[in-house]
Amino acid sequence: MTDPSEPPRDARRRRLLFRANHRGTHETDLLIGGYVAARIDRLTEAEMDALEEVMELPDADLADWLTGRRPIPPEADSPMLRAIRAAAVTR
């Protein structure tokens, strides 16, 4: 687990962590930000690419999908989105 008192080392990771925690709605800040904060230093380049794709999705949809209020539609489904949802459900 990443020590929250120490910032990620490179600019891309810092930017992703900031974006994950400043989504626009408190609910998605918690769901996505918590996932990213715990894993940011271990994400591969491909995983960071996938995370950036997830973060382009609308907050309202993400909140519904991550909390299970609505199923993830096939056009938005991805391993990264499923991983974030699994982490959110186990919180």
PyMOL Python script that loads the backbone (N, CA, C, O; Angstrom):
from pymol import cmd

cmd.read_pdbstr("""\
ATOM      1  N   MET A   1       0.846  -1.181   0.000  1.00  0.00           N
ATOM      2  CA  MET A   1       0.000   0.000   0.000  1.00  0.00           C
ATOM      3  C   MET A   1       0.885   1.236   0.000  1.00  0.00           C
ATOM      4  O   MET A   1       1.927   1.254   0.655  1.00  0.00           O
ATOM      5  N   THR A   2       0.485   2.255  -0.718  1.00  0.00           N
ATOM      6  CA  THR A   2       1.226   3.497  -0.812  1.00  0.00           C
ATOM      7  C   THR A   2       1.058   4.312   0.456  1.00  0.00           C
ATOM      8  O   THR A   2      -0.041   4.415   1.001  1.00  0.00           O
ATOM      9  N   ASP A   3       2.154   4.890   0.922  1.00  0.00           N
ATOM     10  CA  ASP A   3       2.101   5.773   2.091  1.00  0.00           C
ATOM     11  C   ASP A   3       1.538   7.113   1.632  1.00  0.00           C
ATOM     12  O   ASP A   3       2.192   7.809   0.854  1.00  0.00           O
ATOM     13  N   PRO A   4       0.331   7.503   2.095  1.00  0.00           N
ATOM     14  CA  PRO A   4      -0.284   8.746   1.622  1.00  0.00           C
ATOM     15  C   PRO A   4       0.513   9.997   1.988  1.00  0.00           C
ATOM     16  O   PRO A   4       0.276  11.062   1.417  1.00  0.00           O
ATOM     17  N   SER A   5       1.449   9.888   2.926  1.00  0.00           N
ATOM     18  CA  SER A   5       2.240  11.060   3.301  1.00  0.00           C
ATOM     19  C   SER A   5       3.372  11.316   2.309  1.00  0.00           C
ATOM     20  O   SER A   5       3.981  12.386   2.329  1.00  0.00           O
ATOM     21  N   GLU A   6       3.660  10.341   1.438  1.00  0.00           N
ATOM     22  CA  GLU A   6       4.705  10.516   0.439  1.00  0.00           C
ATOM     23  C   GLU A   6       4.083  10.601  -0.948  1.00  0.00           C
ATOM     24  O   GLU A   6       3.379   9.679  -1.359  1.00  0.00           O
ATOM     25  N   PRO A   7       4.325  11.684  -1.677  1.00  0.00           N
ATOM     26  CA  PRO A   7       3.737  11.828  -3.018  1.00  0.00           C
ATOM     27  C   PRO A   7       4.385  10.861  -4.009  1.00  0.00           C
ATOM     28  O   PRO A   7       5.535  10.463  -3.824  1.00  0.00           O
ATOM     29  N   PRO A   8       3.654  10.482  -5.057  1.00  0.00           N
ATOM     30  CA  PRO A   8       4.239   9.647  -6.103  1.00  0.00           C
ATOM     31  C   PRO A   8       5.454  10.347  -6.706  1.00  0.00           C
ATOM     32  O   PRO A   8       5.571  11.571  -6.647  1.00  0.00           O
ATOM     33  N   ARG A   9       6.337   9.571  -7.275  1.00  0.00           N
ATOM     34  CA  ARG A   9       7.602  10.126  -7.740  1.00  0.00           C
ATOM     35  C   ARG A   9       7.556  10.860  -9.072  1.00  0.00           C
ATOM     36  O   ARG A   9       8.264  11.853  -9.235  1.00  0.00           O
ATOM     37  N   ASP A  10       6.766  10.422 -10.013  1.00  0.00           N
ATOM     38  CA  ASP A  10       6.810  11.062 -11.325  1.00  0.00           C
ATOM     39  C   ASP A  10       5.564  11.906 -11.588  1.00  0.00           C
ATOM     40  O   ASP A  10       4.536  11.754 -10.929  1.00  0.00           O
ATOM     41  N   ALA A  11       5.686  12.794 -12.565  1.00  0.00           N
ATOM     42  CA  ALA A  11       4.622  13.766 -12.854  1.00  0.00           C
ATOM     43  C   ALA A  11       3.320  13.093 -13.283  1.00  0.00           C
ATOM     44  O   ALA A  11       2.239  13.532 -12.891  1.00  0.00           O
ATOM     45  N   ARG A  12       3.414  12.041 -14.077  1.00  0.00           N
ATOM     46  CA  ARG A  12       2.189  11.385 -14.538  1.00  0.00           C
ATOM     47  C   ARG A  12       1.416  10.802 -13.363  1.00  0.00           C
ATOM     48  O   ARG A  12       0.196  10.950 -13.287  1.00  0.00           O
ATOM     49  N   ARG A  13       2.108  10.151 -12.460  1.00  0.00           N
ATOM     50  CA  ARG A  13       1.437   9.569 -11.292  1.00  0.00           C
ATOM     51  C   ARG A  13       0.843  10.665 -10.396  1.00  0.00           C
ATOM     52  O   ARG A  13      -0.264  10.510  -9.882  1.00  0.00           O
ATOM     53  N   ARG A  14       1.556  11.742 -10.213  1.00  0.00           N
ATOM     54  CA  ARG A  14       1.022  12.854  -9.415  1.00  0.00           C
ATOM     55  C   ARG A  14      -0.241  13.425 -10.059  1.00  0.00           C
ATOM     56  O   ARG A  14      -1.220  13.715  -9.371  1.00  0.00           O
ATOM     57  N   ARG A  15      -0.211  13.582 -11.376  1.00  0.00           N
ATOM     58  CA  ARG A  15      -1.366  14.113 -12.108  1.00  0.00           C
ATOM     59  C   ARG A  15      -2.562  13.160 -12.007  1.00  0.00           C
ATOM     60  O   ARG A  15      -3.689  13.603 -11.785  1.00  0.00           O
ATOM     61  N   LEU A  16      -2.323  11.860 -12.168  1.00  0.00           N
ATOM     62  CA  LEU A  16      -3.408  10.881 -12.059  1.00  0.00           C
ATOM     63  C   LEU A  16      -4.006  10.869 -10.657  1.00  0.00           C
ATOM     64  O   LEU A  16      -5.225  10.808 -10.498  1.00  0.00           O
ATOM     65  N   LEU A  17      -3.159  10.928  -9.657  1.00  0.00           N
ATOM     66  CA  LEU A  17      -3.650  10.940  -8.284  1.00  0.00           C
ATOM     67  C   LEU A  17      -4.484  12.194  -8.021  1.00  0.00           C
ATOM     68  O   LEU A  17      -5.534  12.112  -7.384  1.00  0.00           O
ATOM     69  N   PHE A  18      -4.037  13.334  -8.497  1.00  0.00           N
ATOM     70  CA  PHE A  18      -4.798  14.572  -8.326  1.00  0.00           C
ATOM     71  C   PHE A  18      -6.152  14.464  -9.020  1.00  0.00           C
ATOM     72  O   PHE A  18      -7.185  14.781  -8.432  1.00  0.00           O
ATOM     73  N   ARG A  19      -6.139  14.015 -10.273  1.00  0.00           N
ATOM     74  CA  ARG A  19      -7.402  13.882 -11.028  1.00  0.00           C
ATOM     75  C   ARG A  19      -8.357  12.912 -10.362  1.00  0.00           C
ATOM     76  O   ARG A  19      -9.566  13.142 -10.346  1.00  0.00           O
ATOM     77  N   ALA A  20      -7.831  11.837  -9.815  1.00  0.00           N
ATOM     78  CA  ALA A  20      -8.674  10.831  -9.170  1.00  0.00           C
ATOM     79  C   ALA A  20      -9.338  11.371  -7.908  1.00  0.00           C
ATOM     80  O   ALA A  20     -10.422  10.923  -7.533  1.00  0.00           O
ATOM     81  N   ASN A  21      -8.702  12.314  -7.266  1.00  0.00           N
ATOM     82  CA  ASN A  21      -9.238  12.878  -6.020  1.00  0.00           C
ATOM     83  C   ASN A  21      -9.989  14.183  -6.220  1.00  0.00           C
ATOM     84  O   ASN A  21     -10.529  14.736  -5.263  1.00  0.00           O
ATOM     85  N   HIS A  22     -10.031  14.679  -7.436  1.00  0.00           N
ATOM     86  CA  HIS A  22     -10.721  15.940  -7.740  1.00  0.00           C
ATOM     87  C   HIS A  22     -11.596  15.768  -8.969  1.00  0.00           C
ATOM     88  O   HIS A  22     -11.442  16.480  -9.961  1.00  0.00           O
ATOM     89  N   ARG A  23     -12.511  14.820  -8.892  1.00  0.00           N
ATOM     90  CA  ARG A  23     -13.376  14.466 -10.010  1.00  0.00           C
ATOM     91  C   ARG A  23     -14.510  15.455 -10.217  1.00  0.00           C
ATOM     92  O   ARG A  23     -14.952  15.671 -11.346  1.00  0.00           O
ATOM     93  N   GLY A  24     -14.970  16.040  -9.161  1.00  0.00           N
ATOM     94  CA  GLY A  24     -16.109  16.945  -9.281  1.00  0.00           C
ATOM     95  C   GLY A  24     -17.239  16.568  -8.349  1.00  0.00           C
ATOM     96  O   GLY A  24     -18.009  17.427  -7.919  1.00  0.00           O
ATOM     97  N   THR A  25     -17.345  15.287  -8.034  1.00  0.00           N
ATOM     98  CA  THR A  25     -18.339  14.877  -7.041  1.00  0.00           C
ATOM     99  C   THR A  25     -17.620  14.130  -5.923  1.00  0.00           C
ATOM    100  O   THR A  25     -16.671  13.382  -6.160  1.00  0.00           O
ATOM    101  N   HIS A  26     -18.086  14.347  -4.726  1.00  0.00           N
ATOM    102  CA  HIS A  26     -17.440  13.744  -3.561  1.00  0.00           C
ATOM    103  C   HIS A  26     -17.457  12.218  -3.629  1.00  0.00           C
ATOM    104  O   HIS A  26     -16.483  11.562  -3.257  1.00  0.00           O
ATOM    105  N   GLU A  27     -18.557  11.664  -4.099  1.00  0.00           N
ATOM    106  CA  GLU A  27     -18.699  10.214  -4.168  1.00  0.00           C
ATOM    107  C   GLU A  27     -17.640   9.589  -5.075  1.00  0.00           C
ATOM    108  O   GLU A  27     -16.994   8.615  -4.688  1.00  0.00           O
ATOM    109  N   THR A  28     -17.457  10.130  -6.260  1.00  0.00           N
ATOM    110  CA  THR A  28     -16.455   9.555  -7.159  1.00  0.00           C
ATOM    111  C   THR A  28     -15.044   9.892  -6.692  1.00  0.00           C
ATOM    112  O   THR A  28     -14.123   9.109  -6.922  1.00  0.00           O
ATOM    113  N   ASP A  29     -14.853  11.026  -6.049  1.00  0.00           N
ATOM    114  CA  ASP A  29     -13.543  11.330  -5.453  1.00  0.00           C
ATOM    115  C   ASP A  29     -13.148  10.211  -4.498  1.00  0.00           C
ATOM    116  O   ASP A  29     -12.012   9.738  -4.527  1.00  0.00           O
ATOM    117  N   LEU A  30     -14.077   9.790  -3.657  1.00  0.00           N
ATOM    118  CA  LEU A  30     -13.792   8.734  -2.687  1.00  0.00           C
ATOM    119  C   LEU A  30     -13.570   7.384  -3.362  1.00  0.00           C
ATOM    120  O   LEU A  30     -12.619   6.673  -3.037  1.00  0.00           O
ATOM    121  N   LEU A  31     -14.434   7.036  -4.291  1.00  0.00           N
ATOM    122  CA  LEU A  31     -14.360   5.724  -4.924  1.00  0.00           C
ATOM    123  C   LEU A  31     -13.113   5.573  -5.792  1.00  0.00           C
ATOM    124  O   LEU A  31     -12.375   4.597  -5.659  1.00  0.00           O
ATOM    125  N   ILE A  32     -12.885   6.520  -6.662  1.00  0.00           N
ATOM    126  CA  ILE A  32     -11.743   6.415  -7.562  1.00  0.00           C
ATOM    127  C   ILE A  32     -10.457   6.858  -6.869  1.00  0.00           C
ATOM    128  O   ILE A  32      -9.413   6.223  -7.022  1.00  0.00           O
ATOM    129  N   GLY A  33     -10.537   7.950  -6.104  1.00  0.00           N
ATOM    130  CA  GLY A  33      -9.356   8.449  -5.412  1.00  0.00           C
ATOM    131  C   GLY A  33      -8.783   7.443  -4.437  1.00  0.00           C
ATOM    132  O   GLY A  33      -7.564   7.294  -4.344  1.00  0.00           O
ATOM    133  N   GLY A  34      -9.639   6.753  -3.712  1.00  0.00           N
ATOM    134  CA  GLY A  34      -9.165   5.744  -2.772  1.00  0.00           C
ATOM    135  C   GLY A  34      -8.471   4.589  -3.476  1.00  0.00           C
ATOM    136  O   GLY A  34      -7.441   4.096  -3.015  1.00  0.00           O
ATOM    137  N   TYR A  35      -9.038   4.164  -4.587  1.00  0.00           N
ATOM    138  CA  TYR A  35      -8.431   3.086  -5.369  1.00  0.00           C
ATOM    139  C   TYR A  35      -7.053   3.505  -5.866  1.00  0.00           C
ATOM    140  O   TYR A  35      -6.075   2.772  -5.719  1.00  0.00           O
ATOM    141  N   VAL A  36      -6.995   4.690  -6.454  1.00  0.00           N
ATOM    142  CA  VAL A  36      -5.738   5.163  -7.046  1.00  0.00           C
ATOM    143  C   VAL A  36      -4.687   5.416  -5.965  1.00  0.00           C
ATOM    144  O   VAL A  36      -3.530   5.031  -6.133  1.00  0.00           O
ATOM    145  N   ALA A  37      -5.066   6.048  -4.873  1.00  0.00           N
ATOM    146  CA  ALA A  37      -4.099   6.360  -3.813  1.00  0.00           C
ATOM    147  C   ALA A  37      -3.423   5.102  -3.282  1.00  0.00           C
ATOM    148  O   ALA A  37      -2.229   5.118  -2.981  1.00  0.00           O
ATOM    149  N   ALA A  38      -4.169   4.027  -3.168  1.00  0.00           N
ATOM    150  CA  ALA A  38      -3.622   2.784  -2.625  1.00  0.00           C
ATOM    151  C   ALA A  38      -2.719   2.054  -3.611  1.00  0.00           C
ATOM    152  O   ALA A  38      -1.946   1.186  -3.207  1.00  0.00           O
ATOM    153  N   ARG A  39      -2.801   2.393  -4.906  1.00  0.00           N
ATOM    154  CA  ARG A  39      -2.106   1.599  -5.925  1.00  0.00           C
ATOM    155  C   ARG A  39      -1.207   2.399  -6.857  1.00  0.00           C
ATOM    156  O   ARG A  39      -0.499   1.802  -7.668  1.00  0.00           O
ATOM    157  N   ILE A  40      -1.207   3.699  -6.776  1.00  0.00           N
ATOM    158  CA  ILE A  40      -0.563   4.542  -7.789  1.00  0.00           C
ATOM    159  C   ILE A  40       0.888   4.174  -8.047  1.00  0.00           C
ATOM    160  O   ILE A  40       1.313   4.173  -9.202  1.00  0.00           O
ATOM    161  N   ASP A  41       1.651   3.866  -7.033  1.00  0.00           N
ATOM    162  CA  ASP A  41       3.070   3.574  -7.235  1.00  0.00           C
ATOM    163  C   ASP A  41       3.316   2.219  -7.877  1.00  0.00           C
ATOM    164  O   ASP A  41       4.421   1.959  -8.353  1.00  0.00           O
ATOM    165  N   ARG A  42       2.313   1.351  -7.901  1.00  0.00           N
ATOM    166  CA  ARG A  42       2.481   0.012  -8.473  1.00  0.00           C
ATOM    167  C   ARG A  42       1.870  -0.119  -9.860  1.00  0.00           C
ATOM    168  O   ARG A  42       2.059  -1.148 -10.508  1.00  0.00           O
ATOM    169  N   LEU A  43       1.148   0.883 -10.337  1.00  0.00           N
ATOM    170  CA  LEU A  43       0.496   0.775 -11.638  1.00  0.00           C
ATOM    171  C   LEU A  43       1.516   0.761 -12.767  1.00  0.00           C
ATOM    172  O   LEU A  43       2.480   1.526 -12.763  1.00  0.00           O
ATOM    173  N   THR A  44       1.288  -0.121 -13.732  1.00  0.00           N
ATOM    174  CA  THR A  44       2.127  -0.168 -14.930  1.00  0.00           C
ATOM    175  C   THR A  44       1.697   0.953 -15.881  1.00  0.00           C
ATOM    176  O   THR A  44       0.671   1.599 -15.668  1.00  0.00           O
ATOM    177  N   GLU A  45       2.478   1.171 -16.911  1.00  0.00           N
ATOM    178  CA  GLU A  45       2.113   2.173 -17.919  1.00  0.00           C
ATOM    179  C   GLU A  45       0.763   1.826 -18.547  1.00  0.00           C
ATOM    180  O   GLU A  45      -0.075   2.704 -18.746  1.00  0.00           O
ATOM    181  N   ALA A  46       0.556   0.550 -18.858  1.00  0.00           N
ATOM    182  CA  ALA A  46      -0.710   0.119 -19.467  1.00  0.00           C
ATOM    183  C   ALA A  46      -1.875   0.348 -18.508  1.00  0.00           C
ATOM    184  O   ALA A  46      -2.954   0.761 -18.932  1.00  0.00           O
ATOM    185  N   GLU A  47      -1.665   0.083 -17.222  1.00  0.00           N
ATOM    186  CA  GLU A  47      -2.721   0.316 -16.238  1.00  0.00           C
ATOM    187  C   GLU A  47      -3.016   1.804 -16.091  1.00  0.00           C
ATOM    188  O   GLU A  47      -4.169   2.195 -15.907  1.00  0.00           O
ATOM    189  N   MET A  48      -1.984   2.631 -16.169  1.00  0.00           N
ATOM    190  CA  MET A  48      -2.224   4.074 -16.106  1.00  0.00           C
ATOM    191  C   MET A  48      -2.986   4.548 -17.339  1.00  0.00           C
ATOM    192  O   MET A  48      -3.838   5.430 -17.235  1.00  0.00           O
ATOM    193  N   ASP A  49      -2.690   3.975 -18.502  1.00  0.00           N
ATOM    194  CA  ASP A  49      -3.464   4.293 -19.706  1.00  0.00           C
ATOM    195  C   ASP A  49      -4.930   3.928 -19.496  1.00  0.00           C
ATOM    196  O   ASP A  49      -5.825   4.709 -19.819  1.00  0.00           O
ATOM    197  N   ALA A  50      -5.166   2.732 -18.952  1.00  0.00           N
ATOM    198  CA  ALA A  50      -6.541   2.272 -18.706  1.00  0.00           C
ATOM    199  C   ALA A  50      -7.232   3.160 -17.676  1.00  0.00           C
ATOM    200  O   ALA A  50      -8.415   3.468 -17.819  1.00  0.00           O
ATOM    201  N   LEU A  51      -6.513   3.567 -16.651  1.00  0.00           N
ATOM    202  CA  LEU A  51      -7.075   4.457 -15.637  1.00  0.00           C
ATOM    203  C   LEU A  51      -7.462   5.802 -16.249  1.00  0.00           C
ATOM    204  O   LEU A  51      -8.520   6.346 -15.931  1.00  0.00           O
ATOM    205  N   GLU A  52      -6.622   6.333 -17.115  1.00  0.00           N
ATOM    206  CA  GLU A  52      -6.951   7.597 -17.778  1.00  0.00           C
ATOM    207  C   GLU A  52      -8.227   7.467 -18.603  1.00  0.00           C
ATOM    208  O   GLU A  52      -9.032   8.397 -18.649  1.00  0.00           O
ATOM    209  N   GLU A  53      -8.415   6.320 -19.253  1.00  0.00           N
ATOM    210  CA  GLU A  53      -9.646   6.097 -20.018  1.00  0.00           C
ATOM    211  C   GLU A  53     -10.858   6.086 -19.100  1.00  0.00           C
ATOM    212  O   GLU A  53     -11.884   6.681 -19.431  1.00  0.00           O
ATOM    213  N   VAL A  54     -10.761   5.425 -17.958  1.00  0.00           N
ATOM    214  CA  VAL A  54     -11.866   5.391 -16.998  1.00  0.00           C
ATOM    215  C   VAL A  54     -12.170   6.799 -16.509  1.00  0.00           C
ATOM    216  O   VAL A  54     -13.337   7.160 -16.359  1.00  0.00           O
ATOM    217  N   MET A  55     -11.153   7.588 -16.263  1.00  0.00           N
ATOM    218  CA  MET A  55     -11.372   8.920 -15.712  1.00  0.00           C
ATOM    219  C   MET A  55     -11.955   9.904 -16.734  1.00  0.00           C
ATOM    220  O   MET A  55     -12.328  11.021 -16.376  1.00  0.00           O
ATOM    221  N   GLU A  56     -12.031   9.498 -17.978  1.00  0.00           N
ATOM    222  CA  GLU A  56     -12.697  10.324 -18.991  1.00  0.00           C
ATOM    223  C   GLU A  56     -14.215  10.115 -18.982  1.00  0.00           C
ATOM    224  O   GLU A  56     -14.950  10.892 -19.592  1.00  0.00           O
ATOM    225  N   LEU A  57     -14.681   9.081 -18.301  1.00  0.00           N
ATOM    226  CA  LEU A  57     -16.120   8.790 -18.247  1.00  0.00           C
ATOM    227  C   LEU A  57     -16.829   9.771 -17.315  1.00  0.00           C
ATOM    228  O   LEU A  57     -16.219  10.259 -16.364  1.00  0.00           O
ATOM    229  N   PRO A  58     -18.092  10.067 -17.567  1.00  0.00           N
ATOM    230  CA  PRO A  58     -18.844  11.020 -16.736  1.00  0.00           C
ATOM    231  C   PRO A  58     -18.993  10.552 -15.286  1.00  0.00           C
ATOM    232  O   PRO A  58     -19.220   9.373 -15.017  1.00  0.00           O
ATOM    233  N   ASP A  59     -18.860  11.503 -14.365  1.00  0.00           N
ATOM    234  CA  ASP A  59     -18.957  11.206 -12.934  1.00  0.00           C
ATOM    235  C   ASP A  59     -20.255  10.515 -12.551  1.00  0.00           C
ATOM    236  O   ASP A  59     -20.231   9.544 -11.795  1.00  0.00           O
ATOM    237  N   ALA A  60     -21.368  10.985 -13.048  1.00  0.00           N
ATOM    238  CA  ALA A  60     -22.656  10.404 -12.657  1.00  0.00           C
ATOM    239  C   ALA A  60     -22.725   8.933 -13.052  1.00  0.00           C
ATOM    240  O   ALA A  60     -23.196   8.098 -12.279  1.00  0.00           O
ATOM    241  N   ASP A  61     -22.259   8.620 -14.251  1.00  0.00           N
ATOM    242  CA  ASP A  61     -22.252   7.219 -14.693  1.00  0.00           C
ATOM    243  C   ASP A  61     -21.292   6.394 -13.850  1.00  0.00           C
ATOM    244  O   ASP A  61     -21.633   5.296 -13.409  1.00  0.00           O
ATOM    245  N   LEU A  62     -20.091   6.922 -13.626  1.00  0.00           N
ATOM    246  CA  LEU A  62     -19.118   6.196 -12.810  1.00  0.00           C
ATOM    247  C   LEU A  62     -19.661   5.890 -11.421  1.00  0.00           C
ATOM    248  O   LEU A  62     -19.516   4.773 -10.925  1.00  0.00           O
ATOM    249  N   ALA A  63     -20.274   6.866 -10.806  1.00  0.00           N
ATOM    250  CA  ALA A  63     -20.834   6.660  -9.462  1.00  0.00           C
ATOM    251  C   ALA A  63     -21.872   5.542  -9.484  1.00  0.00           C
ATOM    252  O   ALA A  63     -21.876   4.682  -8.603  1.00  0.00           O
ATOM    253  N   ASP A  64     -22.739   5.552 -10.471  1.00  0.00           N
ATOM    254  CA  ASP A  64     -23.760   4.500 -10.568  1.00  0.00           C
ATOM    255  C   ASP A  64     -23.140   3.125 -10.798  1.00  0.00           C
ATOM    256  O   ASP A  64     -23.553   2.145 -10.178  1.00  0.00           O
ATOM    257  N   TRP A  65     -22.160   3.050 -11.676  1.00  0.00           N
ATOM    258  CA  TRP A  65     -21.532   1.767 -11.994  1.00  0.00           C
ATOM    259  C   TRP A  65     -20.692   1.252 -10.824  1.00  0.00           C
ATOM    260  O   TRP A  65     -20.716   0.060 -10.518  1.00  0.00           O
ATOM    261  N   LEU A  66     -19.957   2.140 -10.179  1.00  0.00           N
ATOM    262  CA  LEU A  66     -19.055   1.712  -9.106  1.00  0.00           C
ATOM    263  C   LEU A  66     -19.801   1.304  -7.842  1.00  0.00           C
ATOM    264  O   LEU A  66     -19.318   0.473  -7.074  1.00  0.00           O
ATOM    265  N   THR A  67     -20.966   1.882  -7.628  1.00  0.00           N
ATOM    266  CA  THR A  67     -21.751   1.517  -6.446  1.00  0.00           C
ATOM    267  C   THR A  67     -22.714   0.375  -6.734  1.00  0.00           C
ATOM    268  O   THR A  67     -23.341  -0.146  -5.811  1.00  0.00           O
ATOM    269  N   GLY A  68     -22.844  -0.020  -7.984  1.00  0.00           N
ATOM    270  CA  GLY A  68     -23.743  -1.106  -8.343  1.00  0.00           C
ATOM    271  C   GLY A  68     -25.181  -0.669  -8.554  1.00  0.00           C
ATOM    272  O   GLY A  68     -26.066  -1.507  -8.722  1.00  0.00           O
ATOM    273  N   ARG A  69     -25.424   0.641  -8.547  1.00  0.00           N
ATOM    274  CA  ARG A  69     -26.791   1.113  -8.810  1.00  0.00           C
ATOM    275  C   ARG A  69     -27.233   0.761 -10.223  1.00  0.00           C
ATOM    276  O   ARG A  69     -28.413   0.528 -10.483  1.00  0.00           O
ATOM    277  N   ARG A  70     -26.269   0.726 -11.124  1.00  0.00           N
ATOM    278  CA  ARG A  70     -26.533   0.313 -12.506  1.00  0.00           C
ATOM    279  C   ARG A  70     -25.387  -0.575 -12.953  1.00  0.00           C
ATOM    280  O   ARG A  70     -24.251  -0.390 -12.516  1.00  0.00           O
ATOM    281  N   PRO A  71     -25.673  -1.539 -13.823  1.00  0.00           N
ATOM    282  CA  PRO A  71     -24.588  -2.383 -14.334  1.00  0.00           C
ATOM    283  C   PRO A  71     -23.687  -1.581 -15.278  1.00  0.00           C
ATOM    284  O   PRO A  71     -24.128  -0.616 -15.902  1.00  0.00           O
ATOM    285  N   ILE A  72     -22.444  -1.988 -15.372  1.00  0.00           N
ATOM    286  CA  ILE A  72     -21.513  -1.358 -16.308  1.00  0.00           C
ATOM    287  C   ILE A  72     -21.926  -1.788 -17.714  1.00  0.00           C
ATOM    288  O   ILE A  72     -22.004  -2.985 -17.990  1.00  0.00           O
ATOM    289  N   PRO A  73     -22.191  -0.834 -18.606  1.00  0.00           N
ATOM    290  CA  PRO A  73     -22.593  -1.213 -19.965  1.00  0.00           C
ATOM    291  C   PRO A  73     -21.394  -1.761 -20.744  1.00  0.00           C
ATOM    292  O   PRO A  73     -20.251  -1.404 -20.458  1.00  0.00           O
ATOM    293  N   PRO A  74     -21.652  -2.620 -21.719  1.00  0.00           N
ATOM    294  CA  PRO A  74     -20.558  -3.240 -22.476  1.00  0.00           C
ATOM    295  C   PRO A  74     -19.595  -2.229 -23.105  1.00  0.00           C
ATOM    296  O   PRO A  74     -18.392  -2.482 -23.164  1.00  0.00           O
ATOM    297  N   GLU A  75     -20.104  -1.100 -23.569  1.00  0.00           N
ATOM    298  CA  GLU A  75     -19.233  -0.130 -24.234  1.00  0.00           C
ATOM    299  C   GLU A  75     -18.276   0.573 -23.267  1.00  0.00           C
ATOM    300  O   GLU A  75     -17.280   1.150 -23.704  1.00  0.00           O
ATOM    301  N   ALA A  76     -18.556   0.534 -21.980  1.00  0.00           N
ATOM    302  CA  ALA A  76     -17.678   1.158 -20.985  1.00  0.00           C
ATOM    303  C   ALA A  76     -16.902   0.129 -20.176  1.00  0.00           C
ATOM    304  O   ALA A  76     -15.976   0.486 -19.447  1.00  0.00           O
ATOM    305  N   ASP A  77     -17.264  -1.133 -20.294  1.00  0.00           N
ATOM    306  CA  ASP A  77     -16.653  -2.184 -19.481  1.00  0.00           C
ATOM    307  C   ASP A  77     -15.172  -2.334 -19.813  1.00  0.00           C
ATOM    308  O   ASP A  77     -14.775  -2.335 -20.978  1.00  0.00           O
ATOM    309  N   SER A  78     -14.375  -2.459 -18.773  1.00  0.00           N
ATOM    310  CA  SER A  78     -12.937  -2.684 -18.929  1.00  0.00           C
ATOM    311  C   SER A  78     -12.412  -3.346 -17.658  1.00  0.00           C
ATOM    312  O   SER A  78     -13.034  -3.240 -16.601  1.00  0.00           O
ATOM    313  N   PRO A  79     -11.282  -4.022 -17.753  1.00  0.00           N
ATOM    314  CA  PRO A  79     -10.699  -4.616 -16.546  1.00  0.00           C
ATOM    315  C   PRO A  79     -10.419  -3.564 -15.461  1.00  0.00           C
ATOM    316  O   PRO A  79     -10.599  -3.844 -14.276  1.00  0.00           O
ATOM    317  N   MET A  80      -9.989  -2.380 -15.847  1.00  0.00           N
ATOM    318  CA  MET A  80      -9.696  -1.342 -14.851  1.00  0.00           C
ATOM    319  C   MET A  80     -10.968  -0.894 -14.148  1.00  0.00           C
ATOM    320  O   MET A  80     -10.977  -0.754 -12.925  1.00  0.00           O
ATOM    321  N   LEU A  81     -12.029  -0.669 -14.888  1.00  0.00           N
ATOM    322  CA  LEU A  81     -13.285  -0.244 -14.278  1.00  0.00           C
ATOM    323  C   LEU A  81     -13.821  -1.332 -13.347  1.00  0.00           C
ATOM    324  O   LEU A  81     -14.336  -1.032 -12.270  1.00  0.00           O
ATOM    325  N   ARG A  82     -13.699  -2.588 -13.759  1.00  0.00           N
ATOM    326  CA  ARG A  82     -14.139  -3.690 -12.901  1.00  0.00           C
ATOM    327  C   ARG A  82     -13.294  -3.786 -11.638  1.00  0.00           C
ATOM    328  O   ARG A  82     -13.813  -4.092 -10.564  1.00  0.00           O
ATOM    329  N   ALA A  83     -11.992  -3.524 -11.760  1.00  0.00           N
ATOM    330  CA  ALA A  83     -11.101  -3.563 -10.581  1.00  0.00           C
ATOM    331  C   ALA A  83     -11.457  -2.458  -9.594  1.00  0.00           C
ATOM    332  O   ALA A  83     -11.472  -2.685  -8.384  1.00  0.00           O
ATOM    333  N   ILE A  84     -11.742  -1.272 -10.104  1.00  0.00           N
ATOM    334  CA  ILE A  84     -12.132  -0.163  -9.222  1.00  0.00           C
ATOM    335  C   ILE A  84     -13.452  -0.498  -8.535  1.00  0.00           C
ATOM    336  O   ILE A  84     -13.616  -0.262  -7.338  1.00  0.00           O
ATOM    337  N   ARG A  85     -14.384  -1.046  -9.294  1.00  0.00           N
ATOM    338  CA  ARG A  85     -15.678  -1.421  -8.708  1.00  0.00           C
ATOM    339  C   ARG A  85     -15.506  -2.496  -7.633  1.00  0.00           C
ATOM    340  O   ARG A  85     -16.120  -2.409  -6.570  1.00  0.00           O
ATOM    341  N   ALA A  86     -14.683  -3.500  -7.900  1.00  0.00           N
ATOM    342  CA  ALA A  86     -14.450  -4.565  -6.914  1.00  0.00           C
ATOM    343  C   ALA A  86     -13.864  -3.981  -5.628  1.00  0.00           C
ATOM    344  O   ALA A  86     -14.242  -4.389  -4.529  1.00  0.00           O
ATOM    345  N   ALA A  87     -12.954  -3.040  -5.763  1.00  0.00           N
ATOM    346  CA  ALA A  87     -12.362  -2.401  -4.587  1.00  0.00           C
ATOM    347  C   ALA A  87     -13.396  -1.562  -3.836  1.00  0.00           C
ATOM    348  O   ALA A  87     -13.388  -1.511  -2.606  1.00  0.00           O
ATOM    349  N   ALA A  88     -14.284  -0.908  -4.580  1.00  0.00           N
ATOM    350  CA  ALA A  88     -15.312  -0.082  -3.955  1.00  0.00           C
ATOM    351  C   ALA A  88     -16.315  -0.934  -3.188  1.00  0.00           C
ATOM    352  O   ALA A  88     -16.776  -0.533  -2.119  1.00  0.00           O
ATOM    353  N   VAL A  89     -16.650  -2.086  -3.711  1.00  0.00           N
ATOM    354  CA  VAL A  89     -17.627  -2.966  -3.090  1.00  0.00           C
ATOM    355  C   VAL A  89     -17.076  -3.579  -1.803  1.00  0.00           C
ATOM    356  O   VAL A  89     -17.835  -3.841  -0.870  1.00  0.00           O
ATOM    357  N   THR A  90     -15.764  -3.809  -1.746  1.00  0.00           N
ATOM    358  CA  THR A  90     -15.158  -4.442  -0.575  1.00  0.00           C
ATOM    359  C   THR A  90     -14.786  -3.439   0.520  1.00  0.00           C
ATOM    360  O   THR A  90     -14.292  -3.837   1.575  1.00  0.00           O
ATOM    361  N   ARG A  91     -15.012  -2.172   0.289  1.00  0.00           N
ATOM    362  CA  ARG A  91     -14.674  -1.144   1.291  1.00  0.00           C
ATOM    363  C   ARG A  91     -15.513  -1.268   2.502  1.00  0.00           C
ATOM    364  O   ARG A  91     -15.361  -0.486   3.440  1.00  0.00           O
TER     365      ARG A  91
END
""", "prot")
cmd.dss("prot")
cmd.show_as("cartoon", "prot")
cmd.util.cbc("prot")
cmd.orient("prot")
